[in-house]
Each structure stands twice: as C-alpha cells, then as structure tokens.
Amino acid sequence: MILISTFFFLLFLFLFYAYLASFSRLANGWPRARRYLRRSILTPALLAAKAMIKPSLVPGGARRFLYLSAPILAAVAQIAALMALPWHREGSPFLRDQAPLAPAFVLSGLSLLGAGLGGWASGREPVWRAASEMVLRGWLMLLAGALALAGPAALAETWDVFGLAAAQKAGWPFLVYQPLGLYVFTVSMLLSSIRAPQTDLRRWDWLGGDFHLQHGGSVSALYHFAEHVHVLLAGSLISLIYLGGWRGPWAEGTHWTLAKAIAVTGLLEWLRPPLLRRVAEEAPWSTYLLLAALNLGLTIGLSWLRG
C-alpha cells in the first residue's frame, strides 16, 4: 500500500511540476509558452520528462559524482518534506497521529545544502560563492519563516500541524488573525527556494541560466523540480495553517486541502518573480526576522489582553 501510494504521489508531483512550470512561464510572459501549450495538453509533461532524462554536461574539473548526485539530494529532501504533511485529519498514507512542523524546515534546509554542494562540486569559484550565499540566505529565511509560524502556534498552543488545522475548526481561519505572519511566512518561504529570482540573474547561471530547461539536462531539471516542489510545500503549509486545511463549506476532506494548496501555489507562482525581485531589493533577511518577532509579540499581547 505504501509503495502504491508513493508511486502515485510521485506521479502527481511530476505532473504538477510540469504544468506548474508551464503556467509560470505563461503567467510571466514567456512568448513561446503559449505556442507550446497549443501543441497538445501533454506537451508540458513530455518536455519535463525529456529534461529529466537528458544527460547533463559536467564542467571540467568538477567532482563528477557529487555534482550529479547533489540535485537528487535537493529533490528528494523537498519530496520528503511534502510527504511529512497531513492532508486530512486522519493523516496521510505516509503519516499518522502527529505531524510536527520541524521536519518541513529541516528537510528544506537539507535541500538547500544539496544545491550548495552542487555549486561546490562544480569546481568553479564564482559558482561556489554564489551557492554559499544562496544557502546562507535560504537558511536565514527558513528561520524567519519558522518564527512567523510561532504566532499561529501560540494561538493553537501546539506546533503540530494536526493541532494547528484543528484549532481553526471552531472559528475563523488563522488568515484573519495572522495577516502579518502570513506575509512574512510567504515571502520567507519563497526567498528560501533554491533559485529565488534575483536582480542580477547572471550570478545564478549555474541554476538559472537555462530557465526553461530546453537544454539544461537532468541536473538543471532536478534543481528546477526541487524549486517548484518547495513552492508547493509553501502553498500546502499555508493551506493547512492559515486556511483551515481540510475544512470547507461542505464535508471535510482531502479535496479541500488539495484544492487550497493548488490554488495558493498557483497564486505564489504567478506573483513570485515581481514580488521577490522587489522585496529582495528593499529588505534584507533581518527585516523578516524582526517582523516575525513583532508578529509573535503582538499575538501574545493580544491573547493576554483577551484573557
């Protein structure tokens, strides 16, 4: 049963990645995206599969084994982080009873480390410097995102995802009470992705030079896949923690969690390039740590005033 569930889960992730990438290209004005989508409804999946199996060129002087295995670590860590989340109050095929938030952040940090190892294994100093900056920035933003969730955790009196989702059953979703925390969490999660859009994309050519994966091969495709799974992870956490998870106007169920996660992920993918280019220019990582701490202080203060 676990093997079958894992197979269909991975198939869903691959197809979701393929069509999400196409949606992202279309939403952000890539002129060839519309033509690709007109060919066939299967075109995005076929292009993604082609990129996944296409051999990658290994730079001269690179540590070949580590260079080729680092993107696998990055992708597997993000998949494991997503599998650690519950999609219904009865759990998921991979998880029962408890779902602490810590694994999602630890595994996302491990995914960043995998991408950083790939930069180091390339044997090129400029690439290694860019990779180390990316890893450090990503870890700091993950810390800010975790601190932003301290607000909902204080309201629900738990760090368990089951408890956070269940705490919204008797009232409004935490979106109403935690708008600042939601903003900080969203931006922090997007800025902690493997390839967040930067003002100078040329510095990230080792990951982003072939943005549409027509020629990059499996190494670029796996990093791209891990990046989009991370965005889906952010959308899933928002749907569970801020939007009530499996709660809906009618019968509760996995369909509500899935529908909310897909809708939020699509919105994030559409807003991500313009939003992140602006916030990356205007505010450093320390700003989001301070905003997350402010949100926690306001939450505790308002809870104390309400008794």
SVG drawing of the C-alpha trace seen along z (x, -y; Angstrom):
<svg xmlns="http://www.w3.org/2000/svg" viewBox="-22 -49 62 51">
<polyline fill="none" stroke="black" stroke-width="0.4" points="0.0,0.0 2.8,-2.4 4.6,-1.6 1.5,-2.3 0.8,-5.5 4.3,-6.6 4.2,-5.9 1.0,-7.9 2.3,-10.7 5.5,-11.0 3.5,-10.8 1.2,-13.6 4.3,-15.7 5.9,-15.3 2.7,-16.2 2.1,-19.1 5.6,-20.3 5.4,-20.1 2.1,-22.1 3.0,-24.5 6.3,-25.3 4.3,-25.9 1.8,-28.1 4.6,-30.1 6.1,-30.7 2.7,-31.7 1.9,-34.0 5.2,-35.8 5.1,-36.5 7.4,-33.9 6.4,-34.3 6.9,-30.6 4.9,-29.2 1.5,-29.8 2.8,-28.0 3.9,-25.0 0.6,-24.7 -1.3,-24.9 0.5,-21.8 -1.0,-19.3 -2.2,-19.0 0.6,-16.5 3.4,-18.8 4.4,-20.2 4.7,-16.7 6.7,-15.5 9.1,-18.5 9.6,-17.9 10.3,-14.2 12.7,-15.0 14.6,-17.4 14.7,-14.9 16.3,-12.1 18.6,-14.3 22.3,-13.9 24.0,-16.9 27.4,-18.3 29.8,-18.1 32.2,-21.1 35.8,-20.4 37.5,-19.9 34.1,-19.2 33.7,-16.5 31.6,-14.4 29.8,-12.1 28.9,-14.9 27.9,-17.2 25.4,-14.7 24.1,-13.5 23.6,-16.9 20.4,-17.7 19.0,-14.3 19.5,-15.2 17.9,-18.6 14.8,-17.0 14.4,-14.0 14.6,-16.3 11.8,-18.5 9.7,-15.5 10.2,-14.1 9.2,-17.5 6.0,-17.4 5.3,-13.8 5.6,-14.7 2.5,-16.9 -1.0,-15.6 -3.7,-16.2 -6.7,-15.1 -7.5,-14.9 -6.9,-11.1 -3.4,-11.7 -1.9,-10.6 -0.7,-7.3 2.8,-8.3 1.9,-9.8 -0.3,-9.1 -1.2,-10.8 1.5,-13.5 2.9,-15.9 5.4,-18.4 6.5,-21.4 10.2,-20.9 10.8,-18.2 9.5,-20.6 12.0,-23.2 14.9,-20.8 14.4,-19.0 14.0,-22.3 17.3,-23.3 18.8,-20.0 17.6,-20.6 19.4,-24.0 22.5,-22.2 22.2,-19.8 22.1,-22.7 25.1,-24.3 27.1,-21.1 26.3,-21.0 27.8,-24.5 30.9,-23.5 31.3,-20.3 31.3,-22.3 34.9,-23.3 34.2,-26.9 34.9,-29.5 32.3,-32.1 29.7,-29.3 30.7,-28.2 30.5,-31.7 27.0,-32.2 25.9,-28.8 27.2,-29.5 25.4,-32.9 22.2,-31.1 22.4,-28.5 23.1,-31.1 20.3,-33.3 17.9,-30.4 18.7,-29.1 18.1,-32.6 14.8,-33.0 13.7,-29.5 14.4,-30.7 12.3,-33.7 9.5,-31.5 9.6,-29.2 9.4,-32.2 6.5,-33.6 4.6,-30.3 5.1,-30.9 2.1,-33.2 -0.4,-30.5 1.4,-28.1 0.8,-30.4 -2.9,-30.7 -3.3,-26.9 -0.9,-26.1 0.9,-23.5 3.5,-23.1 1.8,-20.1 0.1,-20.5 -2.9,-18.4 -3.4,-20.7 -2.9,-23.9 -5.5,-22.8 -8.0,-21.6 -7.7,-24.8 -9.4,-26.7 -12.5,-24.4 -14.4,-26.4 -13.7,-29.9 -12.1,-31.9 -9.0,-30.6 -5.7,-32.0 -5.5,-34.1 -7.9,-36.6 -5.8,-36.8 -2.3,-36.5 -2.0,-38.7 1.5,-39.9 2.7,-36.4 1.3,-35.1 3.1,-37.8 6.4,-37.1 6.0,-33.3 5.1,-33.6 8.0,-35.8 10.4,-33.9 9.5,-30.5 9.8,-31.9 13.1,-33.6 14.4,-30.3 13.8,-28.4 16.8,-27.1 16.6,-29.7 14.7,-32.8 14.6,-35.5 17.3,-38.0 18.1,-41.4 21.1,-40.0 20.2,-36.6 23.5,-36.1 25.1,-35.3 22.8,-32.3 23.6,-30.8 24.6,-27.5 21.0,-27.1 19.1,-29.6 20.9,-30.2 18.6,-27.8 15.4,-28.8 13.1,-26.9 15.1,-23.6 15.3,-23.2 19.0,-22.3 20.0,-22.1 19.7,-18.3 18.8,-16.3 20.9,-18.4 19.1,-21.7 15.8,-19.8 16.1,-18.3 17.0,-21.7 14.0,-23.2 11.8,-20.4 13.0,-20.8 12.4,-24.6 8.8,-24.1 8.1,-21.4 9.3,-23.9 6.7,-26.4 4.1,-23.6 5.3,-22.9 4.8,-26.6 1.3,-26.5 0.4,-23.4 1.6,-24.8 -0.4,-28.0 -3.5,-25.9 -3.1,-23.9 -2.0,-26.6 -3.7,-29.7 -6.7,-28.4 -8.1,-25.6 -6.7,-22.7 -9.3,-20.1 -12.2,-22.3 -14.7,-23.6 -18.3,-24.8 -19.4,-21.1 -17.9,-17.8 -14.4,-17.9 -11.8,-16.0 -8.5,-15.8 -10.1,-17.5 -10.2,-20.8 -6.6,-20.7 -5.5,-19.8 -7.7,-22.5 -6.4,-25.2 -2.8,-24.1 -3.0,-24.1 -4.8,-27.5 -2.3,-29.1 0.7,-27.5 -0.6,-28.9 -1.0,-32.3 2.5,-32.2 4.0,-31.1 2.2,-34.0 3.3,-36.6 6.8,-35.2 9.0,-36.9 7.8,-40.6 7.3,-40.2 10.6,-38.7 12.6,-41.0 11.2,-43.9 11.5,-42.6 15.0,-41.3 16.0,-44.8 14.1,-46.6 14.6,-44.5 17.3,-42.2 16.7,-38.9 17.0,-40.6 13.8,-42.6 11.7,-39.5 13.2,-38.1 12.2,-41.3 8.7,-41.3 8.2,-37.7 9.3,-38.6 6.9,-41.5 4.0,-39.3 4.7,-36.9 4.8,-39.7 1.5,-41.2 -0.1,-37.7 1.0,-37.1 0.0,-40.6 -3.5,-40.5 -4.1,-37.0 -3.1,-38.3 -5.5,-41.3 -8.3,-38.9 -7.6,-36.8"/>
</svg>
